[in-house]
Amino acid sequence: MKIAVVGTGYVGFVTGPCLADTGNHVTCVDINEKKVEMMKNGKVPIYEPGLELIFNRNINQGRLKFTTSLADAIADARIIFMALPTPPGGDGAADLSYVLGAAADIAKIITEYKVIVTKSTVPVGTADKVTAIMKQHTNMEFAVVSNPEFLREGVAVDDFMKPDRVVIGTMDERARKLMGELYGPYVRQGNPIIYMDERSSELTKYAANSFLATKISFMNEIANVCEIVGADVDMVRRGIGSDDRIGKRFLFAGIGYGGSCFPKDVQALVRSSEDIDYDFKILNSVIEVNEIQKKILVEKVKKYFKGDIKGKHFAMWGLAFKPETDDIREAPSLYIIDELLKAGATVSVFDPEAMNNVKALLGDKIAYCDDQYEAVKDAEALLIVTEWSAFRTPDFDQLDTLLKNKVIFDGRNLYDLQKMIDCGYYYNSIGRKIVEHNG
Ligand SMILES: NC(=O)c1ccc[n+]([C@@H]2O[C@H](COP(=O)([O-])OP(=O)(O)OC[C@H]3O[C@@H](n4cnc5c(N)ncnc54)[C@H](O)[C@@H]3O)[C@@H](O)[C@H]2O)c1
């Protein structure tokens, strides 16, 4: 099938190559000329495991193309995916200007029936808005489909190729058939394609992300209680996670959720609920808990140094909002760095993939190191912010010689408490007992 993908960010750039990989001919279009040039030259613009292989394979086999021309991209396409940004507007509601703008542009140039698919995360009623705006610009037949994307950065290729489920929101029979045909190869193992109306589909995505964010904030509050009463959040997690009704996943306490989706989607569901005079009380609390949790590591640092960290130097391991991605949007690391700098401290950082993105944002406000050990040299303490595998079993002997003090603040609970007692560290993690220097 001939497909167009409008927007080549984390979603569009995964969608395009993955759709090409099952034999479709895909043209991806983006307004960012530099990015398109890069992709045309065979360069992958984001870090995502497994993506480069699929990207190269499909370019070489002539099934994947890139352009800045919307007209060229959609000319032959039967299905047009919109994978465009829906950032929070001033009031936290989703800004639909990219989606509606592209829909109008598409409508102006279509000359036959097309299926327009919204992959972006959009509030309930967006399919109606897209339909209305398109009707202002064309007399051609078209169908608007809501097909929310559930991929997780870091495992995006796997999630796209073998999704838990595919949600397709449309009441248009022709579009339903085409979408079913397109997704068939991705659900061969029996995972369902769930068909529904557009509004239910749009809400499904917000409900999924908001539920996951709620799980995270809930566990972070349990962790805070653990610290006060002397319980261990990892034990509590295992205790509750073995109950099928709760499930083992997404129960890890930490330093708050980040990334480009959870913060904005929870906020957008709250705002769109306000528009219908509904006060989404749980989600307001989820947001509040997360705001506090993002800064909890700095609070721990300040408490340890008795409120005075001016002139002190800290090491930070991890910048990306989670491992296996270079994405730093809404990453807790940025909030922590900001708080440390504001308090007069200096920071050296290491992240396997996200350093260039942080450098582009913060420039020389912090020092960037070539490896994790260089970052800890002469630091008063090490802060662990992202759970990259390389940080899980460090060479503690080397750390001992480089760090000024044997002090670790771990936002991801990477180390066993007994190990830290044995190594003689002060070790302060999330929702667990503090290991003091003398054990
Ligand atoms: N990132 C994720 O993990 C993820 C997961 C599921 C859903 N989503 C949702 O998918 C949507 C896209 O997210 P993203 O992270 O890929 O965004 P992104 O910001 O990484 O990428 C958007 C791309 O669209 C391009 N663009 C903007 N206007 C354009 C236009 N008129 N024509 C062509 N290209 C245009 C931009 O240049 C950019 O390359 C959002 O609604 C997001 O909430 C994201």
Ligand as a Chemical Component Dictionary entry (heavy atoms), coordinates in Angstrom:
data_LIG
# 
_chem_comp.id                   LIG 
_chem_comp.type                 NON-POLYMER 
_chem_comp.pdbx_formal_charge   0 
_chem_comp.three_letter_code    LIG 
# 
loop_
_chem_comp_atom.comp_id 
_chem_comp_atom.atom_id 
_chem_comp_atom.alt_atom_id 
_chem_comp_atom.type_symbol 
_chem_comp_atom.charge 
_chem_comp_atom.model_Cartn_x 
_chem_comp_atom.model_Cartn_y 
_chem_comp_atom.model_Cartn_z 
_chem_comp_atom.pdbx_ordinal 
LIG N1  N1  N 0  7.129 10.518 21.571 1  
LIG C1  C1  C 0  6.390 9.513  21.964 2  
LIG O1  O1  O 0  6.858 8.592  22.611 3  
LIG C2  C2  C 0  4.938 9.452  21.606 4  
LIG C3  C3  C 0  4.242 8.247  21.820 5  
LIG C4  C4  C 0  2.889 8.190  21.466 6  
LIG C5  C5  C 0  2.251 9.317  20.963 7  
LIG N2  N2  N 1  2.954 10.484 20.792 8  
LIG C6  C6  C 0  2.237 11.616 20.236 9  
LIG O2  O2  O 0  2.550 11.700 18.842 10 
LIG C7  C7  C 0  2.620 13.074 18.423 11 
LIG C8  C8  C 0  3.987 13.369 17.835 12 
LIG O3  O3  O 0  4.949 13.200 18.861 13 
LIG P1  P1  P 0  6.520 13.187 18.557 14 
LIG O4  O4  O 0  7.192 12.881 19.846 15 
LIG O5  O5  O -1 6.791 12.320 17.375 16 
LIG O6  O6  O 0  6.735 14.719 18.135 17 
LIG P2  P2  P 0  8.077 15.428 17.647 18 
LIG O7  O7  O 0  8.005 16.808 18.150 19 
LIG O8  O8  O 0  9.246 14.549 17.983 20 
LIG O9  O9  O 0  7.956 15.447 16.040 21 
LIG C9  C9  C 0  7.059 16.162 15.309 22 
LIG C10 C10 C 0  7.602 16.371 13.906 23 
LIG O10 O10 O 0  6.607 17.015 13.120 24 
LIG C11 C11 C 0  7.249 17.963 12.267 25 
LIG N3  N3  N 0  6.258 18.926 11.787 26 
LIG C12 C12 C 0  5.674 19.961 12.433 27 
LIG N4  N4  N 0  4.765 20.567 11.628 28 
LIG C13 C13 C 0  4.767 19.896 10.451 29 
LIG C14 C14 C 0  4.043 20.013 9.244  30 
LIG N5  N5  N 0  3.114 20.951 9.081  31 
LIG N6  N6  N 0  4.311 19.150 8.249  32 
LIG C15 C15 C 0  5.247 18.177 8.393  33 
LIG N7  N7  N 0  5.956 18.010 9.528  34 
LIG C16 C16 C 0  5.716 18.853 10.544 35 
LIG C17 C17 C 0  8.340 18.524 13.135 36 
LIG O11 O11 O 0  9.345 19.153 12.360 37 
LIG C18 C18 C 0  8.843 17.255 13.853 38 
LIG O12 O12 O 0  9.854 16.616 13.114 39 
LIG C19 C19 C 0  2.276 13.903 19.657 40 
LIG O13 O13 O 0  0.902 14.166 19.676 41 
LIG C20 C20 C 0  2.625 12.966 20.797 42 
LIG O14 O14 O 0  1.889 13.244 21.966 43 
LIG C21 C21 C 0  4.269 10.557 21.088 44 
# 
loop_
_chem_comp_bond.comp_id 
_chem_comp_bond.atom_id_1 
_chem_comp_bond.atom_id_2 
_chem_comp_bond.value_order 
_chem_comp_bond.pdbx_ordinal 
LIG N1  C1  SING 1  
LIG C1  O1  DOUB 2  
LIG C1  C2  SING 3  
LIG C2  C3  SING 4  
LIG C2  C21 DOUB 5  
LIG C3  C4  DOUB 6  
LIG C4  C5  SING 7  
LIG C5  N2  DOUB 8  
LIG N2  C6  SING 9  
LIG N2  C21 SING 10 
LIG C6  O2  SING 11 
LIG C6  C20 SING 12 
LIG O2  C7  SING 13 
LIG C7  C8  SING 14 
LIG C7  C19 SING 15 
LIG C8  O3  SING 16 
LIG O3  P1  SING 17 
LIG P1  O4  DOUB 18 
LIG P1  O5  SING 19 
LIG P1  O6  SING 20 
LIG O6  P2  SING 21 
LIG P2  O7  DOUB 22 
LIG P2  O8  SING 23 
LIG P2  O9  SING 24 
LIG O9  C9  SING 25 
LIG C9  C10 SING 26 
LIG C10 O10 SING 27 
LIG C10 C18 SING 28 
LIG O10 C11 SING 29 
LIG C11 N3  SING 30 
LIG C11 C17 SING 31 
LIG N3  C12 SING 32 
LIG N3  C16 SING 33 
LIG C12 N4  DOUB 34 
LIG N4  C13 SING 35 
LIG C13 C14 SING 36 
LIG C13 C16 DOUB 37 
LIG C14 N5  SING 38 
LIG C14 N6  DOUB 39 
LIG N6  C15 SING 40 
LIG C15 N7  DOUB 41 
LIG N7  C16 SING 42 
LIG C17 O11 SING 43 
LIG C17 C18 SING 44 
LIG C18 O12 SING 45 
LIG C19 O13 SING 46 
LIG C19 C20 SING 47 
LIG C20 O14 SING 48 
# 
